Amino acid sequence: MGKSPAVELEVEDRVVRISNPDRVYFPARGETKLDLANYYLSVGDGIVRALRERPCMLHRFPEGVTGEKVHQKRLPHGAPPWVRTVRVHFPRYNRHADELCVTHIADVIWAVQMSTVEFHPWNSRAADTEKPDEWRIDLDPGPTCSFDRVRRVALVVQEVLAELGAVGFPKTSGSKGLHIYVRIKPSFGFQDVRKAALAFAHEVERRAPDDVETTWWRKDRDPSLVFVDYNQNTRDRTIASAYSVRGHPEATVSTPIRWDEIPDVDPREFTIATVPARYAELGDLHAGIDDAVWSIEPLLEWAARDELEVPDE
């Protein structure tokens, strides 16, 4: 069977050509490359808000999600002149990469044309890539951990955030966990933000010791517990953005949710087949994130306190 003819999509004031539009990317229900592009158009404001002006790594699947996965830092060749990039440096290797810097929904659709399924942005922006403005709380369940346990931990996170006066914006991971994002003042570097995230993780662990752990090494973790992954705030660590599709046959989506949905939420229900109608009804549940800026200074005080505590011998 020959390749399907390319189609041109009008994306606001730009046109993006989609080649092989009928190639099946997600075998569970048979969604195609064009279905993927149309999904991102349906959540356009949300995906752009999640990615705006952030260095963005792309997870590309040229043959669909059951084929080879390409982790791409550098912008693929052949980008139109309107696609922006941001340069990030990797001093350890004495290298740099010009990564996608989304400012327009057409940038996202062009990345889909280049076989991108997942978008993994930095937690800092082009104005100063070394100063994060997003603190990411990743509730990562172990292999035998129930989702009920993840839910319980998320509600502890909500409680601690409320006491701190911080507003958290939860979303499903598109896999088995939950993420909570907090917009922060870009006043500190990655090391301090990670230190703050670790202090927060320790506090959640203290309040939910039967459900949570913060053990660094995966091999030493209890597989039935939730790891509060503070390492996601390390420089050059990225996770799938809000509204990013995941590279699973079911085309699950990392989907913003309300706090009051957590007790009953089933992440498997959020796919490119279901999220557009939800988005049309609810809009972007993360729309207020840029207006809820918080300072991590209280967490740095917690970190200093934790460092002073000497464990019993």
N, C-alpha and C positions, 0 to 999 in steps of 0.2 A: 504494500500500500504506500502511495506517495505521500509526501509531506503536505499538510494542509496549507492553503495560501495564507500569506500574512494578512493581518488586519491592522487598520490604523485607528487608534483611540484618540478622541479629542479630550484632552485633559486640561480643563479650564482654557488658558490661552495658548496651550502647546499641543503638539501632536506627537504621539509615541507609537511607533510601529511594533507590533507583536508578531514575531515569526513563530511558526509551528503552534498556532493557538490551540489546536485540538490535541496536542500531546498530553496524555494522562499523567498528571503529577501525583495524584492521591488515589491509590487503587481501591480503597475501602468503598467509596461511592462513585468513583470514576471522574472526579473533578479534574479539570484541565488547566493548562497554563493560562488560558483566557479567563477561566473561572477565578483563578487566583488574582489576576489583574483586576477583575471586576469586584472581587471582595475588597481589595485595598481601596478602590475608588469609593466603595460604600461606606468606609470608615475614614475617609480622607482627612478630615480635620483632626481626628484622634491620633492617627498614625503620625501625622506631621507634628502634632504637639509633642508626642513621645520622642521623636527623633530630632526635633528642630535644632540645627546648628551644633549637633554633637558628632564627633568622629564616630563612624559607624562601620563595624565589621559585618560582612555579608556571609551568610551560609547559603551557598549555591548548590543546586541539584540539577545539573544539566540534563539528566535522563529521568527526572522525577525522583520522589523521595525514597524509592527503593534502590536507587542507583548510587553512584559515588557522590560523596558530600565534599564540597570544596570550601574551606575556610579562607575567606579573602579579605585581607586588610586593605590592600591597595585598590583604588578604583579600577574596575575593568577597562580595558582599552576600548576606544570607539565611543566615548561618552559625548553627547551633544555639548555645545559650548555653554549652555545654560546650567549644566550640572556642576555644582560647586564641590570643592574638596577642602579639607583642613589637614595640615601637615602635623603629624605627631612624631616625636623622636623616641628612639630606643637606645639610650646611652650605653647599655650593657653590650649591645652588638654594634654600636657606632653606625646605626642605620636610621632611616626615617621612612614613613609611609604617608602618602597622600590618600586619606580615606574619604569616603562619601560623606558629604555634609548636607543633609536634607534641609531645604527651605521651601519646597513646593511639592505638591502631591505628584507632579510629573516625574520628580526625581525617584520616587518610590516605584512608579510604574515602569520607568526605564530600568531600574534594578531588577524588576520582575522579568522584563524582556531578557536580561542577562542571566536568567534562571535563578534569581534570588528568591528563596522562600522565607528565610528567617532574617530579621534585622536585630543586630546586637550593638546598641549604642554605648559609648562611654558615659560615665556619670559626671562628665564635665563638658563644657562647651567651647566653641571655637575662640571666643574672646580670651579665654585663659584655660588651656587644656590641663594645666597643672593644679587647678583649684576646683574640686568637685562642687556642684550645686545640687546634687541628688545623693541622699543616703539611702542605701538599699538593704532592706531586711529580707533575707531569703530563708524561708522555712523549708528546709530540705529533708524530707522524710527518708529514713533508712529503708533498706529493701523489704523488711517485714513490718514496717510501720503502717498503722491504719490511718486513713484520712480523717477519721474522728479525732485522732490525736493531734493532727495538724490543725484542725479546727479549734481545739481547746487551746493550743499554743497561740494561735492568732488572736484569740480573745484576751489572753494575758498580755500580748504585745499591745493591743488596743488600750488596755488598762494602764500600762506603764507610759505609753505615749501621752495619754490624757493627763497623767500626773505631771509630765514634763511640759505640758502646754504645746506639744507638737501635734500636727495633723498628719495622720497616715492615710495613704491612698492604696487600698489593697487591690490585688489582681490575682487571678490564677496564673500559674506558670505555663500553662499549656501542656504540662506533663502531670506530675504527681504532687507538686508542692504549691505553696502560696508565696507571693512577694508583697511586701508593703514598702512603698516609696514615700520618702519625706523630702520636701524641697528645703534646702539649707542655704544659708548665706555662703557664697564662694570665698570664704575668708581663710580657709585652711587647706593644706596640701593633703595628698592621699594618705600619708602615714597617720596624720592626726584623725582623719575621718575614719580610717580603719580602727584606730585605737578607740575612738568613740563608739563605733559599732560593736567592738568586743566588750566594752564596759556595759553596753545595753544588753548584749547577749548574756553576759554573766548575771545581770539582774533578772532577766526572764528565767534563766536556769534556777536561780535561787527561789523564785516564786513557783516554778513548776518542775521540781527536781525529778519527778517520776515520768515526765514527758519529754524533757529537753536535755541536750548535752552540747558542750562547746569544745569537745576533744578535737585537737588539730588533725591528727592522723586518721584517715578513713579506716585503716585496718584496726584501729583501737576503739572504734565507735560501736555502741550497741545498735544493731541493725533495726531494733524495734522503736527507736527514739527519733525525735526530730532534732536535726542539727541546725542551729541558728548560724547560718553561714556568713559570718562577718568578713570573710576573705573576699566576698564579692565587691568590697569597697577598695580593694587593692588596685593600684595603677594598672591599666591595660587588662583588667578583668571585666568581662561584659556578660550580660544575660539578656535574653530575648525581651524586647520592649513590649509595652502595652500595645495590643492589637496585632502583634507579630504572630503570623501563622508558624506552627512548629512542623518540623520535618517528619511527621508521622503519617502513616497511610490514611488515618481518619481526619487529617487536616484540622487538628485541634488548634485553638487560638488562645494566646495569653490575654485574658479578658478582664478589664476592670469590673469590680463588683462593689456593692455597698457592704458596709460592715454588718448590716442586719441580714444579709444573705448568707453569711458564712456558716451558720448552723445547719443549713440545708443545701448548700451549694454542691453541685456535682460537676467538676471541671470537664468531664468527658462530654457534657452537653453543649459546650461552647466550641463550635466549629465554623468553618467558612460558610456552611449551609445555614447556621442558626444565628450567628452574631450580627449579620446585617439588619435583620428585623429587630433584634434587641437594640441595636444602635439607633435605628430609626425611631424607636419608641422612647428610649431613655437618654439619647445623646451620649456625649463623652463624660463618663463618671469621673474622669480625671481632669475635667476642664478647669477646676479651681486650683490646681496644684501650684501654679506659678504665683498665686496670691496668698499662699500659706507658707511663707518663708520663715524658717526657724534657725536659731543658732545652736551649734553643737557644744557650746561652752559648758553647760551643765554636765554633759556626758564626759567631757575631758576632766572635769572635777571628779566624777565617779572613777575614771580611769586612774587618776592620781591616788585616790583613796584605796583602790584595789591594789595598786603597786605597793602601798605602805603596809597592807595587811600581810603579816607573815604567818604562813600556815603552821599549825601545831606539829611538832616533831614526834 
